[in-house]
Amino acid sequence: MTKPKPSESAWCVYLLRCVDNTLYCGVTNDMDKRLRQHNGEIKGGARYTQTRRPCQLVYQEQAENRQAACQREYAIKQLSKSAKEAMTCQL
């Protein structure tokens, strides 16, 4: 069985807990690769997480497509820190 191409993979929204206890929200269609990027194992990742490593996945949810994932990411970013923390208890 071949691995699906990134465009064929399911999109998801995720929250990472950084070493300074802050939360980072993002979207991806390859969670394993994206987490490795955020932790500096491979090239890529967000500037925000570069100085806050290591990062740990604390929440993720599936989305129908990239647009839906980005809309959900925006909604999550509008939440208070306490609301985001409550989401992390669900993983």
Secondary structure, DSSP 8 states (H G I E B T S, - for coil): -----GGGS-EEEEEEE-TTS-EEEEEES-HHHHHHHHTTSSS---HHHHTS-S-EEEEEEEESSHHHHHHHHHHHHTS-HHHHHHHHTT-
